[in-house]
Amino acid sequence: MRMLGRALLPVLLLALTTGCATITRGKTEAWTAKTQPIDATLTMSNGMSCHTPCALTIRRKYPFSVDVCKAGYKRVVTQVVSTIHGSGGVGLAGNLLLGGAIGAGVDVGTGAARDLEPNPLDITLEPDDPGCQSPIVPPVPEGGVDPKAEAAQK
């Protein structure tokens, strides 16, 4: 019996120190963007960029701004927010059963209880002459993370 207790101790410690959403959802999410017409350049305040359509793995915790640029079309600058709801909220609520306050703190701290919205980002570009000529890095929104500052902290 004593041996069984020792074997269960690591499992119990893991359950008490890890958040449910962190285990079931992870800290990142697959985020997609598409534009009409395709092949627009997306430049994001989090340091990432891509050509549409694209799919990226992005941390759930931080909001970010997106600059959408394509020659012959108006520039679009928009924000993607990080919110708690849906399955992230369910994972956070699951901490009441398994991880208590510690697990909830882990989920909030890692961002695992959050979702990026909109996801997917779907934009129809409006024609403009000459339109967007070169992409810009949009400003970091409140609560977002500056990739240079984050790199300096590491």
Backbone hydrogen bonds in HBPLUS format (Angstrom, degrees):
<---DONOR---> <-ACCEPTOR-->    atom                        ^
c    i                          cat <-CA-CA->   ^        H-A-AA   ^      H-
h    n   atom  resd res      DA  || num        DHA   H-A  angle D-A-AA Bond
n    s   type  num  typ     dist DA aas  dist angle  dist       angle   num
A0005-GLY N   A0001-MET O   3.14 MM   4  6.48 153.8  2.21 148.6 155.1     1
A0006-ARG N   A0002-ARG O   3.16 MM   4  6.48 152.2  2.25 145.3 152.0     2
A0007-ALA N   A0003-MET O   3.02 MM   4  6.26 146.6  2.14 143.1 152.5     3
A0008-LEU N   A0004-LEU O   3.03 MM   4  6.26 142.5  2.18 145.1 154.7     4
A0009-LEU N   A0005-GLY O   3.15 MM   4  6.24 127.7  2.43 138.2 150.7     5
A0012-LEU N   A0008-LEU O   2.93 MM   4  6.17 161.3  1.96 160.0 165.6     6
A0013-LEU N   A0009-LEU O   2.93 MM   4  6.16 163.5  1.96 156.6 160.8     7
A0014-LEU N   A0010-PRO O   2.96 MM   4  6.11 156.9  2.02 145.0 151.2     8
A0015-ALA N   A0011-VAL O   2.99 MM   4  6.22 158.0  2.04 148.3 154.1     9
A0016-LEU N   A0012-LEU O   3.01 MM   4  6.24 146.0  2.12 146.5 155.7    10
A0017-THR N   A0013-LEU O   3.05 MM   4  6.14 131.6  2.29 143.1 154.7    11
A0018-THR N   A0014-LEU O   3.11 MM   4  5.85 120.6  2.48 147.7 155.6    12
A0023-ILE N   A0019-GLY O   3.17 MM   4  6.46 148.2  2.28 145.5 152.9    13
A0023-ILE N   A0020-CYS O   3.13 MM   3  5.28 122.6  2.47  98.3 111.8    14
A0024-THR N   A0020-CYS O   2.91 MM   4  6.17 171.5  1.92 159.9 161.9    15
A0025-ARG N   A0021-ALA O   2.75 MM   4  5.25 157.7  1.79 141.3 147.2    16
A0026-GLY N   A0021-ALA O   3.30 MM   5  6.73 140.5  2.47 147.0 154.3    17
A0060-ARG N   A0027-LYS O   2.88 MM  33  5.93 170.4  1.89 151.8 153.4    18
A0029-GLU N   A0058-ILE O   2.82 MM  29  5.55 149.6  1.92 145.8 153.6    19
A0058-ILE N   A0029-GLU O   2.97 MM  29  5.55 164.4  2.00 156.7 154.6    20
A0031-TRP N   A0056-LEU O   2.74 MM  25  5.31 172.6  1.75 167.9 169.7    21
A0056-LEU N   A0031-TRP O   2.80 MM  25  5.31 165.7  1.82 159.0 162.4    22
A0121-LEU N   A0032-THR O   2.91 MM  89  6.33 162.3  1.94 150.5 151.1    23
A0033-ALA N   A0054-CYS O   2.95 MM  21  5.51 157.3  2.00 155.1 158.5    24
A0054-CYS N   A0033-ALA O   2.99 MM  21  5.51 160.3  2.03 155.3 160.7    25
A0034-LYS N   A0121-LEU O   2.83 MM  87  6.27 154.6  1.90 163.3 172.0    26
A0123-ILE N   A0034-LYS O   3.04 MM  89  6.52 160.7  2.08 153.6 157.9    27
A0036-GLN N   A0123-ILE O   2.90 MM  87  6.42 141.0  2.05 150.9 158.4    28
A0125-LEU N   A0036-GLN O   2.93 MM  89  6.04 153.6  2.00 148.4 157.1    29
A0039-ASP N   A0052-THR O   2.85 MM  13  4.78 156.4  1.91 127.8 133.7    30
A0052-THR N   A0040-ALA O   2.96 MM  12  5.43 156.7  2.01 149.3 156.6    31
A0041-THR N   A0069-CYS O   2.81 MM  28  5.18 168.1  1.82 159.9 156.0    32
A0069-CYS N   A0041-THR O   2.94 MM  28  5.18 160.7  1.98 146.1 152.5    33
A0042-LEU N   A0050-CYS O   2.82 MM   8  5.33 177.2  1.82 166.1 166.9    34
A0050-CYS N   A0042-LEU O   3.02 MM   8  5.33 148.2  2.12 140.5 148.4    35
A0043-THR N   A0067-ASP O   2.96 MM  24  5.16 156.5  2.01 144.5 152.2    36
A0067-ASP N   A0043-THR O   2.82 MM  24  5.16 163.4  1.85 152.8 158.7    37
A0044-MET N   A0048-MET O   2.92 MM   4  5.39 161.4  1.95 172.3 166.2    38
A0047-GLY N   A0044-MET O   3.10 MM   3  5.70 157.3  2.15 120.7 122.2    39
A0045-SER N   A0065-SER O   2.99 MM  20  5.27 155.1  2.05 142.7 147.6    40
A0064-PHE N   A0080-VAL O   2.96 MM  16  5.41 154.5  2.03 148.5 156.8    41
A0080-VAL N   A0064-PHE O   2.78 MM  16  5.41 169.3  1.79 172.1 175.8    42
A0066-VAL N   A0078-THR O   2.74 MM  12  5.31 161.5  1.77 159.0 159.8    43
A0078-THR N   A0066-VAL O   2.92 MM  12  5.31 156.7  1.98 149.5 156.7    44
A0068-VAL N   A0076-VAL O   2.69 MM   8  5.04 162.0  1.73 160.4 165.2    45
A0076-VAL N   A0068-VAL O   3.10 MM   8  5.04 161.6  2.14 142.1 147.4    46
A0073-TYR N   A0070-LYS O   3.02 MM   3  5.61 141.5  2.17 147.5 146.5    47
A0072-GLY N   A0130-PRO O   2.82 MM  58  5.06 140.6  1.98 141.2 141.2    48
A0128-ASP N   A0072-GLY O   2.90 MM  56  5.26 160.7  1.94 122.7 122.3    49
A0132-CYS N   A0073-TYR O   2.84 MM  59  5.97 156.3  1.90 158.9 155.6    50
A0074-LYS N   A0126-GLU O   2.84 MM  52  5.66 160.8  1.87 167.2 173.2    51
A0081-VAL N   A0117-GLU O   2.76 MM  36  5.31 148.1  1.86 168.4 160.8    52
A0117-GLU N   A0081-VAL O   2.86 MM  36  5.31 155.2  1.92 149.1 155.7    53
A0083-THR N   A0115-ASP O   2.89 MM  32  5.37 162.0  1.92 155.6 156.3    54
A0115-ASP N   A0083-THR O   2.69 MM  32  5.37 145.2  1.81 148.7 160.2    55
A0089-GLY N   A0086-GLY O   3.12 MM   3  5.45 122.7  2.46 104.1 117.0    56
A0090-VAL N   A0086-GLY O   3.16 MM   4  6.52 149.1  2.26 144.4 153.6    57
A0091-GLY N   A0087-SER O   2.93 MM   4  6.12 156.6  1.98 142.5 148.3    58
A0092-LEU N   A0088-GLY O   2.93 MM   4  6.15 153.7  2.00 143.4 151.0    59
A0093-ALA N   A0089-GLY O   2.86 MM   4  6.06 154.4  1.93 143.7 150.8    60
A0094-GLY N   A0090-VAL O   2.88 MM   4  6.13 139.7  2.04 142.3 153.8    61
A0095-ASN N   A0092-LEU O   3.13 MM   3  5.55 153.6  2.20 106.4 114.2    62
A0096-LEU N   A0093-ALA O   2.98 MM   3  5.74 158.8  2.03 120.4 125.9    63
A0097-LEU N   A0094-GLY O   3.04 MM   3  5.51 142.0  2.19 108.4 117.9    64
A0098-LEU N   A0094-GLY O   3.18 MM   4  6.52 157.5  2.23 148.4 155.0    65
A0100-GLY N   A0095-ASN O   2.46 MM   5  5.01 143.5  1.58 158.2 146.7    66
A0103-GLY N   A0099-GLY O   3.11 MM   4  4.26 168.1  2.12 112.5 112.4    67
A0104-ALA N   A0100-GLY O   3.09 MM   4  6.36 160.3  2.13 151.7 157.6    68
A0105-GLY N   A0101-ALA O   2.90 MM   4  6.03 154.7  1.97 144.0 151.0    69
A0106-VAL N   A0102-ILE O   2.95 MM   4  6.27 150.2  2.04 147.5 155.8    70
A0107-ASP N   A0103-GLY O   2.98 MM   4  6.26 163.0  2.01 150.9 154.7    71
A0108-VAL N   A0104-ALA O   2.97 MM   4  6.20 161.6  2.01 151.5 156.3    72
A0109-GLY N   A0105-GLY O   2.83 MM   4  5.88 161.2  1.87 145.9 152.2    73
A0110-THR N   A0106-VAL O   2.88 MM   4  5.99 155.2  1.94 153.4 158.6    74
A0111-GLY N   A0107-ASP O   3.05 MM   4  5.89 130.7  2.30 133.9 145.8    75
A0114-ARG N   A0111-GLY O   3.01 MM   3  5.43 163.1  2.04 119.8 122.9    76
A0144-GLY N   A0141-PRO O   2.85 MM   3  5.23 157.3  1.90 135.8 137.7    77
A0150-GLU N   A0146-ASP O   2.93 MM   4  6.15 159.2  1.97 160.1 166.9    78
A0151-ALA N   A0147-PRO O   2.99 MM   4  6.08 155.3  2.05 140.3 146.5    79
A0152-ALA N   A0148-LYS O   3.02 MM   4  6.23 149.8  2.12 142.6 150.7    80
A0153-GLN N   A0149-ALA O   3.13 MM   4  6.39 140.7  2.29 140.5 150.1    81
A0154-LYS N   A0151-ALA O   3.25 MM   3  5.28 133.1  2.49  95.0 107.0    82
